[in-house]
């Protein structure tokens, strides 16, 4: 019987296949369609209902997988996403293109997308630093001095 874990594996395999082919775009709609095309056997009076709901569910799971490319301030970067020779620079980044979030290969980002992503990184860095300073100030006001 097909299970949630099977779907996750199919999505991961599809994304990895696209990455291996050096696809410039990881589009959730294209990935969803590729997954659904592997399971075409819908029949009966409720086929449209099940096809619609399957598409929406699969697309949601694809979106969750692609969110791995979303910027995060974690201490350790996901090594599977990082370009060789770099500590954090990712191969793909989520960007908004034609009102759709897609993962774009860094070499295929437009200048505007690159500037926007850089500004996001700068804002994240400033926000995390401000958060750390407020955290330290709060605990100092309680008499607890944190390192650094």
Secondary structure, DSSP 8 states (H G I E B T S, - for coil): ---HHHHHHHHHHHHHHHHHTT-SEE-HHHHHHHHHHT-----STTHHHHHHHHHHHHHHHHHHHHGGGS----SS--TTTB-TT-SS-BSEEEEEETTEEEEEEGGG--HHHHHHHHHHHHHHHHHHHHHHHHHHHHHHHTT-----
